[in-house]
Amino acid sequence: MPTELHDKAHIDVFDRAAREHWALRFGVTEEHLRKAVRMVGSRVTSVAAYLGQAAH
């Protein structure tokens, strides 16, 4: 399990803990997070932009 999920530049949708963290962080379901990653790639800033949120 990654120890610094919030510092990662990419979202690992294959890691359950990472998926849960980022879904909670963005306020979306894990499935919505997976769809975002499929659409724009795994870079946190890209996913945040796709979801209309800041990447901080």
Secondary structure, DSSP 8 states (H G I E B T S, - for coil): --S-GGG-SB--TTSHHHHHHHHHHHT--HHHHHHHHHHH-SBHHHHHHHTT----
